[in-house]
Amino acid sequence: MKSNLISKSETSELLKIVSEKWGIEFPKIKNVKVHQILDDAQIITGAGIKILKVNEDYLPFLSETETLKKFPSVMVDMGAVKFMCKGANVMRPGIKKYTEFEKDSLVCIVEESQHKFLAVGKSLVASSELDNMEKGEVIKNIHYISDRFWEVGKTIYD
């Protein structure tokens, strides 16, 4: 795995992109590192941030609980947990509760008993459509606990 510090201008450009995509303001951060973990994936770390970039998607890393709390979420029943941790998409029957989100937005998936974050995905429908849905895919699972990014990410600290 190659890791390198990125320049101040690259850092501010990166934070600007992520701020716009996530709707979250980031303070100025120095010494941001990019860890190339796969051809199509990087983990970006700095003071108080850990971001997973897969292709063109920027995702909050699952260990970053404070950041994850700022995103919309769906709560899934315990029956869905083992499937989520193997990368399955979130299906409508497994959803117990949810906050508001738009189609194509990042949504965190939380389990109902301990309220732990299981995954981060991209919504395939808006939350306003969920009341009228009985079945079907709601969220495409992109990053989940025990995936290849998670395993590598646990070994990266700043």
Residue pairs with C-beta under 8 A, 6 or more apart in sequence:
1 35
1 36
1 37
1 152
2 35
2 36
3 33
3 34
3 35
3 36
3 156
4 33
4 34
5 31
5 32
5 33
6 14
6 32
6 33
6 34
8 30
10 32
11 29
11 30
11 32
11 46
12 28
14 32
14 44
15 26
15 28
15 29
17 58
18 24
18 26
18 51
18 58
19 25
19 26
21 58
21 106
22 58
22 60
22 70
22 71
22 106
24 67
24 70
26 49
27 48
29 46
29 47
29 48
29 49
30 46
30 47
31 46
31 47
31 158
32 44
32 45
32 46
32 49
33 44
33 45
33 46
33 158
34 42
34 43
34 44
35 42
35 43
35 44
35 45
35 152
35 156
36 42
37 43
37 148
37 149
37 152
38 148
40 54
40 55
41 52
41 53
41 54
41 55
41 149
42 52
42 53
43 50
43 51
43 52
43 53
43 61
43 149
43 152
43 153
43 156
44 50
44 51
44 52
44 53
45 51
45 156
45 157
45 158
46 158
47 158
49 64
49 67
50 60
50 61
50 63
50 64
50 153
50 156
51 58
51 59
51 60
51 61
52 58
52 59
52 60
52 61
52 143
52 149
52 153
53 59
54 142
54 143
54 149
57 122
57 142
59 106
59 120
59 142
59 143
60 67
60 68
60 71
60 106
60 108
60 120
61 67
61 143
61 149
61 153
62 68
62 117
62 118
62 119
62 120
62 143
62 144
62 145
62 150
62 153
63 153
63 154
65 117
68 108
68 117
68 120
71 106
71 107
71 108
71 120
72 98
72 99
72 100
72 101
72 105
72 106
72 107
72 108
72 127
73 98
73 99
73 107
73 108
73 109
73 110
74 90
74 95
74 97
74 98
74 99
74 107
74 108
74 109
74 110
74 138
74 139
75 95
75 96
75 97
75 98
75 110
75 111
75 112
75 115
76 84
76 90
76 94
76 95
76 96
76 109
76 110
76 111
76 112
76 118
77 94
77 95
77 96
77 112
78 111
78 112
78 113
79 94
80 88
80 90
80 91
80 94
80 111
81 111
81 118
83 94
84 90
84 109
84 111
84 118
84 119
84 141
84 144
85 118
85 119
85 144
85 145
85 146
86 144
87 141
87 144
87 147
88 141
89 121
89 124
89 137
89 138
89 139
89 140
89 141
90 109
90 119
90 121
90 137
90 138
90 139
90 141
91 135
91 136
91 137
91 138
92 130
92 133
92 134
92 135
92 136
92 137
92 138
93 134
93 135
95 130
95 138
96 112
98 127
98 130
99 127
100 127
100 128
101 107
101 123
101 126
101 127
102 123
102 126
102 127
103 123
103 124
103 125
103 126
104 122
104 123
105 122
105 123
106 120
106 121
106 122
106 123
107 120
107 121
107 122
107 123
107 139
108 117
108 119
108 120
109 117
109 118
109 119
109 120
109 121
109 139
109 141
109 144
110 116
110 117
110 118
111 118
117 145
118 144
118 145
119 141
119 142
119 143
119 144
119 145
120 142
120 143
120 144
121 139
121 140
121 141
121 142
121 143
122 139
122 140
122 142
123 138
123 139
123 140
124 137
124 138
124 139
124 140
125 133
125 136
125 138
130 138
143 149
143 150
144 150
